[in-house]
Amino acid sequence: MTGDPVHPPVAGAVRGGPDSIAVGGGGVPRVLVLRALGLGDLLAGVPALRALRRAYPGHELVLAAPAELAPVAAATGAVDRVLPAVAPGRAVPRTLDWTGPPPDVAVDLHGNGPPSHRLLAGLRPRRLLAFAHPGTPEVDGPPWYAEEHERERWCRLLRAYGIDADPRDLRLPRPDAPSPAPGAVVLHPGAGAPARCWPVERYAAVAEALRARGRRVVVTGGADEADLVARLAKRADLPDTDVFGGGLPYGRLSALVADARAVVSGDTGIAHLAVAHATPSVTLFGPVPPSRWGPPPDPRHRALWHPGPDGDPHGRRTDPALLRITPDAVLDACDALDALDALDALDALDTPDDPDAPEEGP
């Protein structure tokens, strides 16, 4: 590791504001952000990433995240480069392939414990922005609140360091690619763990009812969910043209979601993508409540949830709270979205092209 001598990372040192310190040798200073998690995690972190981009406009912003998320990171407009980083089971990576001088600023958007703190501190950044933890008393950050919503959590972290961050700043630009199924209802039965997977037979019942109403229904799944997608397609008697298994490339998935009539899924990445594209969505929650991972308040996004004690979001069986959601409840939510869409269409007809034009007389 080369560059100017650095002091140990003391988060409290930046409370006066995010002023820049140039890297020795005339190089561009860098901000390193650790969030080596999945698609939904990255999308929930978009407001914080954009806040860092605004706070450090002259820095290169490097995101330590899985390499396959590079197109998503690029779409945020906040990230200059992805440093490939991943660990099994959402753990903290053991090392980062960081080269050159230490980062000017390191930001822990991964977790709140010593493993992620020490991983970043080992790179000897000039500043470390992170939540406080008894295991790393040298990090003078704000407290961690377990029940806080994920988007607000990371924005609050940055605000504690004098960086303005708005959790509502999460929209993504419309993709250039055409949708492979414009106007379809997208069903996504998979999730990061079985605990968050609603039963396939219930998705099939929803698909059959929607198709009986004249809706096109398509099913998607991740790279390791081919069997799940195939079982749903078979039960719902979907044609091959409406089955998108095997993990669509991000550009194609983004286009599919952006031009969908609605997205129906569990608490997983595609639900966050629907929010990012303002696509109507029905998200089935359990074992974690929508107060921690749900969409922002918006009639286009319906969060279905039966209150109860939290379960294990990484469990090996479907959570009981999720099982309390019925196909009829999902169809009712879809009907509510259709009614909202009809009202929006009527409003558009009633709105003049020129809002400043005078009203016509009788």
C-alpha positions as CSV (number, residue, x, y, z in Angstrom):
1,M,0.0,0.0,0.0
2,T,1.5,3.4,-1.0
3,G,0.6,7.0,-0.5
4,D,0.8,9.6,2.2
5,P,0.9,8.6,5.9
6,V,-2.5,8.2,7.3
7,H,-3.9,8.3,10.8
8,P,-6.1,5.5,12.3
9,P,-9.7,5.7,11.1
10,V,-11.7,7.7,13.6
11,A,-15.2,8.3,12.4
12,G,-15.9,11.2,14.7
13,A,-13.2,13.2,12.9
14,V,-15.6,14.0,10.1
15,R,-18.5,15.4,12.0
16,G,-17.6,18.9,10.8
17,G,-18.4,17.9,7.2
18,P,-17.1,15.8,4.3
19,D,-14.3,18.1,3.2
20,S,-11.9,16.6,0.7
21,I,-8.3,15.5,1.3
22,A,-6.3,14.8,-1.9
23,V,-4.3,11.7,-2.3
24,G,-0.6,12.1,-2.4
25,G,1.0,12.2,-5.9
26,G,-1.8,14.2,-7.5
27,G,-4.1,11.2,-7.9
28,V,-7.9,11.3,-7.7
29,P,-9.1,10.7,-4.1
30,R,-11.4,7.7,-3.7
31,V,-14.4,6.9,-1.6
32,L,-14.8,3.1,-0.9
33,V,-18.3,1.9,0.0
34,L,-18.8,-1.6,1.3
35,R,-22.1,-3.3,0.4
36,A,-21.2,-6.8,-0.7
37,L,-24.8,-8.0,-0.8
38,G,-27.6,-8.7,-3.3
39,L,-29.8,-6.8,-5.7
40,G,-32.4,-5.7,-3.2
41,D,-29.7,-4.6,-0.8
42,L,-28.0,-2.5,-3.4
43,L,-31.3,-0.8,-4.5
44,A,-32.1,-0.1,-0.9
45,G,-28.7,1.6,-0.6
46,V,-29.2,3.9,-3.7
47,P,-30.2,7.0,-1.7
48,A,-27.1,6.7,0.5
49,L,-24.9,6.1,-2.6
50,R,-26.3,9.2,-4.3
51,A,-25.8,11.3,-1.2
52,L,-22.1,10.2,-1.1
53,R,-21.8,11.1,-4.8
54,R,-23.1,14.6,-4.1
55,A,-20.9,15.0,-1.0
56,Y,-17.7,13.9,-2.8
57,P,-18.1,15.1,-6.4
58,G,-14.4,15.2,-7.1
59,H,-13.8,11.6,-5.8
60,E,-13.9,8.3,-7.5
61,L,-16.7,6.4,-5.8
62,V,-15.8,2.7,-5.6
63,L,-18.5,0.2,-4.6
64,A,-17.3,-3.2,-3.1
65,A,-20.1,-5.5,-4.2
66,P,-20.7,-8.6,-6.3
67,A,-19.4,-8.2,-9.9
68,E,-22.7,-9.1,-11.4
69,L,-24.3,-6.0,-9.9
70,A,-22.0,-3.7,-11.9
71,P,-24.8,-2.8,-14.4
72,V,-27.2,-1.9,-11.5
73,A,-24.5,0.2,-9.9
74,A,-23.9,2.0,-13.2
75,A,-27.7,2.7,-13.5
76,T,-27.7,4.5,-10.2
77,G,-25.5,7.3,-11.6
78,A,-23.6,7.3,-8.3
79,V,-20.9,4.7,-8.7
80,D,-17.7,5.0,-10.8
81,R,-16.4,1.5,-10.4
82,V,-17.3,-1.8,-8.8
83,L,-14.7,-3.7,-6.8
84,P,-15.8,-7.3,-6.9
85,A,-16.5,-8.5,-3.4
86,V,-18.8,-11.3,-2.0
87,A,-19.0,-13.8,0.7
88,P,-21.3,-16.8,1.3
89,G,-24.5,-16.3,3.4
90,R,-24.3,-12.5,3.3
91,A,-21.2,-12.5,5.4
92,V,-18.5,-9.9,5.3
93,P,-15.8,-10.6,2.7
94,R,-12.5,-11.7,4.3
95,T,-10.5,-9.4,2.0
96,L,-10.8,-6.7,-0.6
97,D,-8.6,-6.5,-3.7
98,W,-7.8,-2.8,-3.1
99,T,-4.7,-1.4,-4.8
100,G,-3.0,1.9,-4.7
101,P,-3.2,4.5,-1.9
102,P,-5.6,4.1,1.0
103,P,-9.1,5.4,0.4
104,D,-9.8,9.0,1.3
105,V,-13.1,7.9,2.9
106,A,-14.4,4.4,3.6
107,V,-18.1,3.9,4.3
108,D,-19.6,0.8,5.9
109,L,-23.0,0.2,4.3
110,H,-22.7,-3.5,4.9
111,G,-23.4,-4.0,8.6
112,N,-22.7,-2.7,12.0
113,G,-20.2,-5.1,13.5
114,P,-16.5,-5.5,13.9
115,P,-16.0,-7.7,10.9
116,S,-17.0,-5.0,8.4
117,H,-15.4,-2.2,10.4
118,R,-12.1,-4.1,10.6
119,L,-12.1,-5.0,6.9
120,L,-12.3,-1.3,6.0
121,A,-10.0,-0.1,8.8
122,G,-7.4,-2.5,7.5
123,L,-7.1,-0.4,4.4
124,R,-6.2,2.6,6.6
125,P,-8.7,5.1,5.2
126,R,-8.3,8.7,6.2
127,R,-11.9,8.6,7.4
128,L,-14.2,5.7,8.3
129,L,-18.0,6.3,8.3
130,A,-19.8,3.5,10.2
131,F,-22.3,2.8,13.0
132,A,-20.9,2.5,16.5
133,H,-20.3,-1.0,18.0
134,P,-18.8,-2.0,21.4
135,G,-16.4,-4.3,19.6
136,T,-14.8,-1.3,17.8
137,P,-14.8,1.6,20.2
138,E,-12.5,3.6,18.0
139,V,-15.5,4.1,15.6
140,D,-17.4,7.0,17.0
141,G,-20.5,6.6,14.8
142,P,-24.2,6.9,15.5
143,P,-26.1,4.1,17.2
144,W,-27.7,1.2,15.3
145,Y,-31.4,0.6,15.5
146,A,-32.4,-2.9,14.6
147,E,-36.1,-2.1,13.8
148,E,-35.2,0.8,11.4
149,H,-36.1,0.7,7.7
150,E,-33.2,-0.2,5.6
151,R,-33.3,2.9,3.3
152,E,-33.6,5.2,6.3
153,R,-30.9,3.4,8.2
154,W,-28.1,4.3,5.8
155,C,-29.3,7.8,5.2
156,R,-29.3,8.4,8.9
157,L,-25.8,7.2,9.1
158,L,-24.6,9.7,6.6
159,R,-26.6,12.5,8.1
160,A,-24.8,11.9,11.4
161,Y,-21.6,12.8,9.5
162,G,-23.0,16.0,8.0
163,I,-24.0,14.5,4.7
164,D,-27.6,15.2,3.5
165,A,-29.4,12.0,2.4
166,D,-33.0,11.5,1.3
167,P,-34.4,7.9,1.5
168,R,-36.9,8.8,-1.2
169,D,-34.1,9.3,-3.8
170,L,-34.3,5.8,-5.2
171,R,-35.7,6.0,-8.8
172,L,-33.7,4.5,-11.6
173,P,-33.8,5.7,-15.2
174,R,-35.9,3.8,-17.7
175,P,-33.7,1.2,-19.5
176,D,-32.9,1.6,-23.2
177,A,-33.7,-2.1,-24.0
178,P,-37.2,-3.1,-25.0
179,S,-39.2,-5.2,-22.7
180,P,-39.5,-8.9,-23.7
181,A,-43.2,-8.9,-22.4
182,P,-44.6,-5.3,-22.3
183,G,-47.7,-5.0,-20.2
184,A,-47.4,-8.4,-18.6
185,V,-47.9,-9.2,-14.9
186,V,-44.6,-10.5,-13.7
187,L,-44.6,-13.3,-11.1
188,H,-41.3,-14.0,-9.3
189,P,-41.6,-17.0,-6.9
190,G,-38.0,-17.1,-5.7
191,A,-36.2,-15.2,-2.9
192,G,-32.8,-15.3,-1.1
193,A,-34.1,-18.0,1.3
194,P,-37.0,-20.5,1.4
195,A,-38.4,-18.6,4.4
196,R,-39.4,-15.8,2.0
197,C,-40.8,-18.0,-0.8
198,W,-44.6,-18.2,-1.0
199,P,-45.7,-21.6,-2.2
200,V,-45.6,-22.3,-5.9
201,E,-49.1,-23.6,-6.0
202,R,-50.4,-20.3,-4.7
203,Y,-48.5,-18.4,-7.4
204,A,-50.0,-20.8,-9.9
205,A,-53.6,-20.0,-8.6
206,V,-52.9,-16.3,-9.0
207,A,-51.5,-16.8,-12.5
208,E,-54.5,-18.9,-13.6
209,A,-57.0,-16.3,-12.3
210,L,-55.2,-13.4,-13.9
211,R,-55.0,-15.2,-17.3
212,A,-58.7,-15.9,-17.0
213,R,-59.2,-12.2,-16.8
214,G,-57.2,-11.7,-20.0
215,R,-53.9,-10.7,-18.5
216,R,-50.6,-11.9,-19.8
217,V,-48.6,-13.5,-17.0
218,V,-44.9,-14.2,-17.1
219,V,-42.6,-15.8,-14.6
220,T,-39.0,-15.0,-13.7
221,G,-36.4,-16.5,-11.6
222,G,-32.7,-16.3,-10.6
223,A,-29.9,-18.3,-12.0
224,D,-30.3,-21.0,-9.4
225,E,-34.2,-21.0,-9.5
226,A,-34.8,-22.9,-12.8
227,D,-36.6,-25.8,-11.1
228,L,-38.9,-23.3,-9.1
229,V,-39.7,-21.4,-12.3
230,A,-40.4,-24.6,-14.2
231,R,-42.8,-25.9,-11.5
232,L,-44.8,-22.7,-11.5
233,A,-44.9,-22.6,-15.4
234,K,-46.1,-26.2,-15.5
235,R,-48.8,-25.7,-12.8
236,A,-50.1,-22.5,-14.4
237,D,-49.8,-24.0,-18.0
238,L,-47.7,-21.0,-19.2
239,P,-46.3,-21.1,-22.7
240,D,-42.5,-21.1,-23.1
241,T,-42.6,-17.6,-24.4
242,D,-43.8,-16.4,-21.0
243,V,-41.1,-18.2,-18.9
244,F,-37.9,-16.3,-18.1
245,G,-35.8,-18.5,-16.0
246,G,-32.1,-18.9,-15.5
247,G,-31.5,-15.3,-14.4
248,L,-32.2,-12.6,-17.0
249,P,-29.3,-10.2,-17.6
250,Y,-29.9,-7.0,-15.7
251,G,-30.8,-4.9,-18.7
252,R,-33.5,-7.3,-19.9
253,L,-34.9,-7.8,-16.4
254,S,-34.9,-4.1,-15.8
255,A,-36.8,-3.5,-19.1
256,L,-39.3,-6.3,-18.2
257,V,-40.0,-4.7,-14.8
258,A,-40.1,-1.2,-16.1
259,D,-42.8,-2.0,-18.7
260,A,-44.8,-4.5,-16.6
261,R,-48.4,-4.0,-15.7
262,A,-47.5,-5.2,-12.2
263,V,-44.9,-7.3,-10.3
264,V,-45.9,-9.9,-7.7
265,S,-43.2,-11.3,-5.6
266,G,-41.9,-12.0,-2.1
267,D,-39.6,-9.7,-0.2
268,T,-36.7,-9.9,-2.7
269,G,-34.7,-7.9,-5.2
270,I,-37.3,-7.7,-8.0
271,A,-39.7,-5.9,-5.6
272,H,-37.1,-3.2,-5.0
273,L,-36.6,-3.0,-8.8
274,A,-40.3,-2.4,-9.3
275,V,-40.2,0.5,-6.8
276,A,-37.1,1.9,-8.6
277,H,-39.1,2.0,-11.8
278,A,-42.4,3.1,-10.3
279,T,-44.0,-0.1,-11.6
280,P,-47.1,-1.2,-9.6
281,S,-46.2,-4.1,-7.2
282,V,-47.7,-6.5,-4.8
283,T,-45.1,-7.7,-2.3
284,L,-45.7,-10.6,0.1
285,F,-43.9,-10.1,3.4
286,G,-42.8,-12.7,6.0
287,P,-40.9,-13.2,8.1
288,V,-39.6,-9.6,8.1
289,P,-42.2,-6.8,8.1
290,P,-42.5,-4.1,5.5
291,S,-41.7,-1.5,8.1
292,R,-38.0,-2.7,7.6
293,W,-37.8,-3.6,4.0
294,G,-41.1,-2.5,2.4
295,P,-41.8,0.0,-0.4
296,P,-42.3,3.7,0.4
297,P,-45.9,4.9,1.0
298,D,-47.4,4.9,-2.5
299,P,-50.8,3.5,-3.7
300,R,-48.9,1.8,-6.6
301,H,-47.1,-0.5,-4.1
302,R,-49.1,-3.0,-2.0
303,A,-47.4,-4.7,0.9
304,L,-49.2,-7.8,2.2
305,W,-48.3,-8.7,5.8
306,H,-49.9,-10.4,8.8
307,P,-48.3,-8.9,11.9
308,G,-46.6,-11.3,14.3
309,P,-43.3,-12.1,15.8
310,D,-40.3,-11.8,13.5
311,G,-39.0,-15.0,12.0
312,D,-35.7,-16.0,10.5
313,P,-35.3,-14.3,7.0
314,H,-32.7,-16.9,6.1
315,G,-34.7,-19.9,7.3
316,R,-35.1,-23.2,5.3
317,R,-39.0,-23.3,5.5
318,T,-41.6,-20.8,4.4
319,D,-42.4,-18.5,7.3
320,P,-45.8,-18.9,8.9
321,A,-46.6,-15.2,8.4
322,L,-46.1,-15.6,4.7
323,L,-48.3,-18.7,4.7
324,R,-51.2,-16.6,6.1
325,I,-51.3,-14.7,2.8
326,T,-53.9,-16.2,0.5
327,P,-54.2,-16.1,-3.3
328,D,-57.4,-14.2,-2.9
329,A,-55.6,-11.5,-1.0
330,V,-53.0,-11.2,-3.8
331,L,-55.7,-11.0,-6.4
332,D,-57.6,-8.3,-4.4
333,A,-54.4,-6.3,-4.3
334,C,-54.0,-6.7,-8.1
335,D,-57.6,-5.6,-8.6
336,A,-56.8,-2.5,-6.5
337,L,-53.9,-1.7,-8.7
338,D,-56.0,-2.1,-11.8
339,A,-58.6,0.3,-10.3
340,L,-55.9,2.8,-9.6
341,D,-54.6,2.5,-13.1
342,A,-58.1,3.1,-14.5
343,L,-58.4,6.2,-12.4
344,D,-55.0,7.5,-13.6
345,A,-56.1,7.0,-17.2
346,L,-59.3,9.0,-16.5
347,D,-57.3,11.8,-14.9
348,A,-55.0,11.9,-17.9
349,L,-58.0,12.3,-20.2
350,D,-59.4,15.1,-18.0
351,T,-56.0,17.0,-17.9
352,P,-55.4,19.5,-20.7
353,D,-52.2,19.3,-22.6
354,D,-51.4,22.8,-21.6
355,P,-52.0,23.2,-17.8
356,D,-51.9,27.0,-18.3
357,A,-54.5,27.1,-21.0
358,P,-57.8,28.7,-20.1
359,E,-60.9,26.5,-19.6
360,E,-63.4,26.4,-22.4
361,G,-66.6,28.2,-21.9
362,P,-70.0,26.5,-21.8
